[in-house]
Amino acid sequence: VISVKRLWEEVDAKQSRTLLAGSMTRYLFFITFYILVIHHQKSAESTYHLTDAIRSHYAESPFSSGTKGDVTFGEMVTVGDFWSWMEQVFVPNTYDPFWSNGDPKDDYFKGAVLDKNRLVSGFRVTQRRSKVNDCLLQQRYNAFFPFCYPNTFGKGRFGATSKDSFGPYYNATKYRWSEYSYDGGGADSGFVANIRATTVLQARNRVAELKQDQWIDQATRFVRVDFTTYNPSANLFGHAEFFVELDNTGKLWPSTRVTTMKTEAYLNSTRDYVQIVLEIVVMIGVIMYFVGVIKDIAEVKSRTGKYSSFFASLWGWVDFGLVAFYIMDFCIWVAIIADPVRTSIDLTLGPSIAATATAAATRQVPLDTLTRDGVSVGLSSLRDKTDIYWGFQSFTLMLMLLQFLRFLAFNTFLGTLVETFIIIKTVLLQYTIVLVCSNVAFAYVGYGLFGHSMREFHSFDQSFFTLLSTSIGNGVSYAELVEHNPAGAPILYVPYVFFHCFVLINMITAVLVEGYQVQQSQRVRHVPVGHQVQFGLARQVTAMRRYVPREDQWRYTGPDNEKLREWLEDIGTDEDESRLEMTEEELYERLLEKNVRMEDVKFIFKRFGFCTRPRDPPPPPPRGT
């Protein structure tokens, strides 16, 4: 006899696995093309090399500090360190007039950073300031120190900002607030010094003038040094920005950012032609995916009568999220390609020099400039779009990975991970909420005990992620905590390690084990992946059957899974009949109305023999008969 319930479960599972295997094959092709497009669009190798070279050339070159000996840009602590960096690192590294052997450079290379990246229009120094005495003062201490300088926010743009002119004693309005085009066409503002030097001497003199005028003083809250370069060898523009934020305690916060941009969105190269073809293929795939989701929603509507039923499962939300992110990715990429920064760059060549008796006509090459809207080319608006694009692409790729895990359910073993998480999803969500609340509570404890003395706890978000890192083995040690607050160290460390690390985090193991056990109890018969691939291909492609052992060729002489599912659906879904066990004759009579032959029933019993058991012997006759 054969168990109707188990037979139906196996046939239904085989049909589902067949559909998932086909979907996964198509999805693998799509995701392969998608990743190739991402790889070509990012083009990270040359852009990383330029970014790393400029950062190393300026931010990691040591200079002599008056307070700490040799330091780098990120280690400066005083305004004097900033001027030392400008004089000893920035100017010499930007305007290097000699080759390594001591010979003078040609005019084209005298303003070329690392000899390959020519400055497009000198460099620029910008600052923003705060208002003097615009803060809460204690009247009793005014006579002791009558000056205060409040903090500003957003790189000096917000808060108690000052637009008042300032300067040295002989010209108190020398430096004026200005609005100007920056960030690739966007508006920016501040006190700006445009230094279009052509020699190292000119650059040093302008920097020395700013220093002498005390251009950075107690009211300065933000300083930016930036320049743009053009590299014809890599077809890249590079925009380097060096920031120094000065808070109201005197602390300096240096940082560096380098942005790159291809000279054209698509160059006349084989690589870019391949990228265009791949993007077209991916767009066709996205359209097909979008149409497939619409069909799935329509099918759910016809089956349940409600569109909302499509979102009853996790995979409905994944499909919807992928479609939404595909659309946003496409729109942002079009905005990046259409950004006017590439097409609105103006070339201005230096003045001509007439020919003489001993020299041919030429021009003043050091005065060549590339500008946009009359100022140095900035790439920050394009960078902002690019950052948003790759942020959305990151979410898209994570959703695509989740979708791929869904298709792994075509195999009972590979699908264990996803099915286990689906089983425990509610418990996992509750556990995550408790875990986050616990980390938030301990983060405030750390903020209160160590925020005044440790960078790792000086703000709530920093404290939160420090403890999160500590829970996985990184972060801070007990010895570091004791060094800053001996009494507070055990108050934070002991409860956090015991409750959060030993109890809460280890609870996830228990939750996963429980979910795995439930999944295993519900799992149908395990089929190896190799078996599925071999026999599945042979069922779809007749030519592949030659690779199937002769003793298994009979599998292809009977009805396929789809036909078996159609025959057995009425029995398998009926609550009463699904509990029955049937002989070959009983199953044949039950399926006779669907024109099933006895040979087909025998095929079912042979193929699904693991769902059968020997028939019970007839009961013995009563005694005395």
C-alpha positions in Angstrom: 0.0 0.0 0.0 1.0 3.6 -0.5 0.5 6.5 1.8 -1.6 9.1 -0.1 -0.5 11.9 2.1 3.2 11.2 1.7 2.9 10.5 -2.0 1.2 13.9 -2.5 3.9 15.7 -0.4 6.6 14.1 -2.5 5.0 14.8 -5.9 4.2 18.4 -4.8 7.7 18.9 -3.5 9.3 17.5 -6.7 7.2 19.8 -8.8 8.1 22.8 -6.7 11.7 21.9 -6.8 11.6 21.5 -10.6 10.0 25.0 -10.9 12.6 26.5 -8.5 15.5 24.9 -10.3 14.3 26.4 -13.6 13.9 29.8 -12.0 17.3 29.6 -10.3 19.0 28.8 -13.6 17.5 31.8 -15.2 18.2 34.0 -12.2 21.8 32.8 -12.1 22.3 34.1 -15.7 20.6 37.4 -14.8 22.6 38.0 -11.6 25.8 37.1 -13.4 25.1 39.8 -16.0 24.1 42.2 -13.3 27.3 41.7 -11.3 29.3 42.2 -14.5 27.5 45.5 -15.1 28.3 46.6 -11.5 31.9 45.6 -11.9 32.2 47.7 -15.1 30.4 50.7 -13.7 32.5 50.8 -10.6 35.8 50.6 -12.4 37.4 50.7 -9.0 41.0 49.8 -9.8 42.2 53.0 -11.5 40.0 55.2 -9.3 41.3 53.6 -6.2 44.9 54.0 -7.3 44.4 57.7 -7.9 42.5 58.2 -4.6 45.1 56.2 -2.7 48.0 58.0 -4.4 46.7 61.5 -3.6 45.8 60.6 0.0 49.2 59.0 0.6 51.0 62.0 -1.1 49.4 64.6 1.1 47.7 63.1 4.2 50.4 60.4 5.0 53.5 62.4 4.3 55.2 63.4 7.7 56.1 67.0 8.5 57.8 68.6 11.5 55.3 69.8 14.1 56.2 72.3 16.8 54.4 70.3 19.4 54.8 66.6 18.6 57.8 66.1 16.4 57.1 64.4 13.0 53.3 64.0 12.4 51.0 63.4 9.5 47.9 65.4 8.4 45.5 63.3 10.5 47.7 63.8 13.6 47.8 67.6 13.7 46.6 69.1 17.0 47.1 72.9 16.6 46.6 75.6 14.0 50.4 75.9 13.8 50.5 72.2 12.7 48.1 73.1 9.8 50.3 75.9 8.6 53.4 73.6 8.9 51.6 71.0 6.8 50.7 73.6 4.1 54.3 74.8 4.0 56.2 71.5 4.3 53.8 69.1 2.5 51.0 70.6 0.5 52.9 73.3 -1.5 56.1 71.3 -2.2 54.0 68.2 -3.2 51.7 70.3 -5.5 54.4 72.4 -7.2 57.5 70.3 -7.7 59.6 72.0 -10.3 62.3 69.4 -10.7 62.6 65.8 -11.8 64.1 63.2 -9.5 67.5 63.7 -11.2 67.4 67.5 -10.5 66.6 68.6 -14.1 63.8 71.2 -14.4 60.4 70.0 -15.5 58.6 71.1 -18.6 55.9 73.7 -18.1 53.2 71.0 -18.4 54.5 69.1 -15.4 55.4 71.9 -13.0 51.8 71.9 -11.6 51.3 68.1 -12.1 50.6 66.1 -8.9 52.7 63.0 -8.9 53.7 64.0 -12.5 50.5 62.5 -14.0 47.7 64.7 -12.6 47.8 68.3 -13.8 46.1 71.0 -11.7 43.2 72.5 -13.6 43.1 75.8 -11.9 45.5 76.2 -8.9 44.0 75.4 -5.5 41.5 77.0 -3.1 41.4 77.5 0.7 38.0 78.1 2.2 36.9 78.8 5.8 33.7 79.4 7.8 33.5 81.2 11.1 31.4 81.6 14.2 30.1 84.7 15.8 32.2 86.1 18.7 30.4 86.1 22.1 27.2 84.6 20.6 27.0 82.0 23.4 25.7 81.7 27.0 28.1 83.6 29.2 28.5 83.4 32.9 28.5 87.1 34.0 30.7 86.5 37.0 33.6 85.3 34.8 33.4 87.9 32.1 36.2 89.9 33.5 38.5 86.8 33.6 37.9 85.8 29.9 35.5 88.0 28.0 35.6 86.1 24.7 33.6 83.1 23.6 33.3 81.3 20.3 30.3 79.0 19.9 30.3 75.8 17.9 28.8 75.5 14.4 27.5 72.4 12.6 27.5 70.9 9.1 31.0 72.0 8.3 30.4 75.5 9.6 27.2 76.1 7.6 24.7 76.0 10.5 24.5 77.5 14.0 26.0 80.8 15.1 27.9 81.4 11.9 29.4 84.7 11.0 29.6 86.5 7.6 31.4 89.5 9.0 34.5 90.6 7.1 37.8 90.3 8.9 41.5 90.8 8.2 44.8 92.1 9.7 45.1 95.3 11.7 46.0 97.4 8.6 42.9 96.1 6.6 40.1 94.9 8.8 37.9 94.0 5.8 40.5 92.2 3.6 38.6 88.9 3.7 35.0 89.0 2.7 32.2 86.4 2.7 31.3 85.2 -0.8 28.8 83.0 -2.5 30.3 81.0 -5.3 29.7 78.0 -7.6 31.1 74.8 -6.2 30.5 71.0 -6.0 30.0 70.7 -9.7 27.6 73.6 -10.1 26.0 73.8 -6.7 26.1 76.9 -4.6 28.6 77.2 -1.7 29.8 80.0 0.6 32.5 81.0 2.9 35.7 83.1 3.1 37.7 82.0 0.0 41.3 82.4 -1.1 41.7 81.3 -4.7 45.4 80.7 -5.2 46.2 80.2 -8.9 49.9 79.9 -8.5 52.1 78.7 -11.3 55.3 78.2 -9.3 56.2 76.9 -5.9 57.4 80.3 -4.9 54.1 82.0 -5.7 52.2 79.3 -3.8 54.5 79.7 -0.7 54.1 83.5 -0.7 50.3 83.3 -0.8 50.2 80.7 2.0 52.7 82.8 4.0 50.4 85.9 3.5 47.4 84.0 4.9 49.4 82.8 7.8 50.8 86.3 8.5 47.3 87.8 8.3 46.1 85.2 10.9 43.6 84.0 8.4 42.8 81.1 10.8 42.0 82.6 14.2 39.8 81.8 17.3 36.5 82.3 15.3 37.4 79.8 12.6 35.3 76.6 12.7 36.0 75.0 9.4 38.8 75.0 6.8 38.9 73.3 3.5 41.8 73.0 1.0 40.8 71.6 -2.3 42.0 71.3 -5.9 41.1 69.4 -9.1 43.4 67.5 -11.4 43.2 66.0 -14.9 44.9 62.7 -15.8 44.9 61.9 -19.5 46.6 58.6 -19.0 43.7 57.2 -16.9 41.0 59.6 -18.4 40.1 60.7 -14.9 39.4 64.0 -13.1 40.4 63.9 -9.4 39.0 66.3 -6.8 41.0 66.3 -3.5 39.6 67.9 -0.4 41.4 68.3 2.9 39.2 69.3 5.8 40.0 70.6 9.3 37.1 71.2 11.7 37.9 73.2 14.8 35.4 72.8 17.7 34.9 75.2 20.7 37.4 73.3 22.8 40.3 73.9 20.5 40.3 70.3 19.2 41.2 69.9 15.5 39.4 67.2 13.4 41.3 66.6 10.2 39.8 64.4 7.4 40.4 63.8 3.7 38.2 63.0 0.7 39.2 62.3 -2.9 36.5 62.1 -5.7 37.2 60.8 -9.2 35.2 61.1 -12.4 35.8 59.7 -15.9 36.3 62.3 -18.5 33.3 60.8 -20.4 30.6 58.5 -19.2 31.3 56.1 -22.0 34.7 56.3 -23.7 35.5 55.0 -27.2 36.9 51.7 -25.8 36.1 48.0 -26.0 35.5 47.9 -22.3 32.8 50.6 -22.4 31.2 49.0 -25.4 31.0 45.8 -23.4 29.5 47.7 -20.5 26.8 49.2 -22.8 25.8 45.8 -24.1 25.7 44.4 -20.6 23.6 47.3 -19.4 21.1 46.7 -22.2 20.9 42.9 -21.4 20.3 43.7 -17.7 17.6 46.3 -18.6 15.8 43.6 -20.7 16.1 41.2 -17.7 14.7 43.8 -15.3 11.8 44.4 -17.6 11.1 40.7 -17.8 11.4 40.4 -14.0 8.9 43.3 -13.6 6.4 41.7 -16.0 6.8 38.4 -14.0 6.0 40.1 -10.7 2.9 41.7 -12.3 1.8 38.3 -13.5 2.4 36.8 -10.0 0.3 39.6 -8.4 -2.5 39.0 -10.9 -2.4 35.3 -10.3 -2.6 35.9 -6.5 -5.6 38.3 -7.1 -7.4 35.7 -9.2 -6.8 33.0 -6.6 -7.6 34.9 -3.4 -9.5 37.9 -4.6 -7.1 40.4 -3.0 -4.0 42.0 -4.2 -2.7 42.3 -0.6 -2.4 38.5 -0.4 0.8 38.8 -2.6 2.5 40.5 0.4 1.4 37.7 2.9 4.8 36.0 2.4 8.3 37.4 2.8 9.1 36.7 -0.9 6.3 39.0 -2.0 8.0 41.8 -0.2 11.4 40.8 -1.6 10.0 40.9 -5.2 8.4 44.3 -4.6 11.6 45.7 -3.0 13.7 44.5 -5.9 11.4 46.1 -8.5 11.5 49.4 -6.5 15.3 49.4 -6.2 15.8 48.5 -9.9 13.7 51.5 -10.8 15.6 53.8 -8.5 19.0 52.5 -9.6 18.1 53.1 -13.2 16.9 56.7 -12.5 20.0 57.6 -10.5 22.4 56.1 -13.1 20.7 58.2 -15.8 21.2 61.3 -13.6 24.9 60.4 -13.2 25.3 60.0 -17.0 23.4 63.2 -17.7 25.2 65.3 -15.1 26.3 68.5 -16.9 29.7 68.7 -15.2 31.5 66.9 -18.0 30.0 68.9 -20.8 30.3 72.4 -19.2 34.1 72.4 -18.5 35.8 75.3 -20.3 39.4 75.2 -21.5 41.3 78.5 -21.4 44.9 78.4 -22.7 47.6 80.7 -21.5 48.5 83.9 -23.5 50.5 83.5 -26.6 54.2 84.4 -26.7 55.3 85.8 -30.0 58.2 84.3 -31.9 61.6 85.8 -31.5 64.8 85.5 -33.5 66.0 82.6 -31.3 62.7 81.0 -30.3 59.5 79.8 -32.0 56.1 81.1 -31.0 54.6 79.5 -28.0 52.3 80.2 -25.1 52.4 80.5 -21.3 51.5 76.9 -20.6 51.4 77.4 -16.7 48.5 79.7 -17.2 46.3 77.0 -18.9 43.1 76.4 -16.9 40.0 74.2 -16.9 37.1 75.9 -15.2 33.4 75.6 -14.8 31.2 78.7 -14.4 34.4 80.7 -14.0 35.8 78.7 -11.0 37.8 75.5 -10.4 36.0 72.3 -11.5 34.3 70.6 -8.5 33.0 67.0 -8.6 31.0 66.9 -5.3 27.5 67.0 -6.8 28.4 64.1 -9.0 30.0 62.4 -6.0 26.8 62.8 -4.0 24.8 61.2 -6.8 27.3 58.4 -7.1 27.3 57.7 -3.4 23.5 57.5 -3.4 23.6 55.2 -6.4 26.0 52.8 -4.8 24.1 52.9 -1.6 20.9 51.8 -3.4 22.9 49.2 -5.4 24.1 47.8 -2.1 20.6 47.2 -0.9 19.7 45.9 -4.4 22.5 43.3 -4.2 21.5 42.2 -0.7 17.9 41.7 -1.9 19.2 39.8 -4.9 21.2 37.5 -2.5 18.0 37.0 -0.5 16.2 36.1 -3.6 18.9 33.7 -4.6 18.6 32.0 -1.2 15.0 31.5 -2.0 15.8 29.5 -5.1 18.2 27.3 -3.2 15.1 25.6 -1.8 15.1 23.5 -5.0 17.3 21.2 -2.9 16.2 20.1 0.6 19.6 20.4 2.1 20.5 23.8 0.5 17.1 25.2 1.4 17.5 24.4 5.0 19.0 27.8 5.9 16.2 29.8 4.4 13.4 27.5 5.6 14.9 27.6 9.1 14.9 31.4 9.2 11.3 31.5 7.9 10.2 29.3 10.7 11.9 31.4 13.4 11.3 34.8 11.8 8.9 36.1 14.5 11.1 34.9 17.4 14.1 36.3 15.6 12.5 39.7 15.3 11.5 39.7 19.0 15.0 38.7 19.9 16.6 41.4 17.8 14.5 44.0 19.4 15.6 42.8 22.9 19.2 42.7 21.7 19.1 46.3 20.4 17.3 47.6 23.5 20.0 46.0 25.7 22.8 47.5 23.6 21.2 50.9 23.7 20.9 50.7 27.5 24.5 49.7 28.0 25.6 52.3 25.4 24.2 55.0 27.6 25.9 53.5 30.6 29.2 53.7 28.7 28.5 57.2 27.5 27.9 58.3 31.0 30.9 56.7 32.5 33.5 57.2 29.8 32.1 59.8 27.4 34.3 62.5 28.9 37.6 60.8 28.4 37.4 58.1 25.7 36.8 58.7 22.0 35.0 55.3 21.7 32.3 56.7 24.0 32.2 60.4 23.4 28.9 60.2 21.6 25.9 57.9 21.8 26.3 56.4 18.3 30.0 55.9 18.9 29.3 54.2 22.2 26.6 52.0 20.6 28.9 50.6 17.9 31.9 50.3 20.3 29.9 47.9 22.4 28.5 46.1 19.4 32.1 45.5 18.3 33.1 44.4 21.8 30.3 41.8 21.7 32.0 40.1 18.8 35.6 40.3 20.1 36.7 43.8 19.0 36.0 47.1 20.6 37.6 48.1 23.9 39.2 45.9 26.6 38.7 45.9 30.3 42.2 47.3 30.8 41.4 50.3 28.6 38.3 51.0 30.6 40.2 50.8 33.9 42.8 53.2 32.6 40.2 55.9 32.2 37.8 55.1 35.0 38.8 52.4 37.5 35.5 52.6 39.4 33.3 52.6 36.3 35.0 49.8 34.4 33.4 46.9 36.3 30.0 48.7 36.3 29.9 48.6 32.5 32.1 45.6 31.6 30.9 42.8 34.0 27.1 43.1 33.4 27.6 43.7 29.7 29.8 40.7 29.2 27.6 38.4 31.4 24.1 39.5 30.3 24.6 40.8 26.8 27.5 38.6 25.5 27.0 35.4 27.4 23.2 35.3 27.7 21.5 37.3 24.9 23.9 36.6 22.0 24.1 32.9 22.9 20.3 32.7 22.8 20.5 33.0 19.1 22.1 29.6 19.0 19.2 28.1 20.9 16.7 29.8 18.6 18.5 28.5 15.5 18.7 25.0 16.8 15.0 24.9 17.6 14.1 26.2 14.2 16.4 23.7 12.5 14.9 20.8 14.4 11.4 21.9 13.4 12.5 22.3 9.8 14.1 18.8 9.8 10.9 17.3 11.2 8.9 18.8 8.3 11.4 18.1 5.6 10.5 15.6 2.8 13.0 13.0 1.6 16.5 14.4 1.0 17.7 14.2 -2.6 21.4 15.0 -3.3 22.1 18.0 -5.5 24.1 15.9 -8.0 21.1 13.5 -8.4 18.7 16.4 -9.0 21.0 18.0 -11.6 21.7 14.7 -13.5 18.2 13.3 -13.6 16.6 16.8 -14.0 18.6 17.6 -17.0 17.9 14.2 -18.5 14.2 14.8 -18.0 14.3 18.1 -19.8 16.9 17.2 -22.5 16.5 13.8 -24.1 20.1 13.8 -25.3 21.3 13.9 -21.6 19.6 10.5 -20.9 22.6 8.7 -22.3 24.5 9.7 -19.1 21.8 8.1 -16.8 22.6 4.5 -15.7 20.7 1.9 -17.7 19.0 0.6 -14.6 17.4 4.0 -14.1 16.2 4.6 -17.6 12.7 3.4 -16.7 12.2 6.8 -14.8 11.5 8.4 -18.2 9.0 5.9 -19.5 6.1 7.2 -17.3 4.3 10.5 -16.7 6.3 13.5 -15.5 5.8 15.3 -12.2 3.5 17.9 -13.6 1.1 15.2 -14.9 1.3 13.2 -11.6 0.5 16.4 -9.6 -2.5 17.0 -11.8 -3.8 13.5 -11.2 -3.2 13.4 -7.5 -4.2 17.0 -6.6 -7.9 16.1 -5.7 -6.8 13.2 -3.5 -3.8 14.9 -1.8 -5.7 18.1 -1.0 -8.7 16.3 0.4 -8.4 16.1 4.2 -10.1 12.7 4.5 -8.7 10.9 1.5 -5.1 12.1 2.1 -5.1 10.1 5.3 -5.8 6.8 3.5 -3.4 4.1 2.3 -4.3 2.6 -1.1 -3.3 -0.5 -3.0 -2.5 -0.3 -6.7 -6.1 -1.4 -7.6 -7.7 1.2 -5.2 -5.5 4.0 -6.6 -6.3 2.9 -10.1 -10.1 3.0 -9.5 -9.8 6.4 -7.8 -7.9 7.9 -10.8 -9.9 6.1 -13.5 -12.0 9.2 -14.2 -8.8 10.9 -15.3 -8.0 8.3 -17.9 -5.1 6.9 -15.9 -3.8 3.5 -17.1 -2.8 0.6 -14.8 0.7 0.9 -16.1 0.8 4.5 -14.9 -0.3 3.4 -11.4 2.4 0.7 -11.4 4.9 3.4 -12.4 3.8 5.5 -9.5 4.3 2.6 -7.0 7.8 1.9 -8.5 9.0 5.5 -8.6 7.7 6.4 -5.1 8.5 3.0 -3.5 9.8 4.8 -0.4 6.2 5.9 0.3 4.9 2.3 0.4 4.9 -0.4 3.0 3.8 -4.1 2.9 0.1 -4.6 3.1 -1.2 -5.8 6.5 -2.0 -9.5 6.5 -5.7 -10.4 6.7 -6.9 -10.9 10.3 -7.0 -14.6 11.4 -10.4 -16.3 11.2 -12.4 -16.5 14.5 -11.9 -19.6 16.5 -14.4 -22.4 16.1 -15.1 -21.7 12.5 
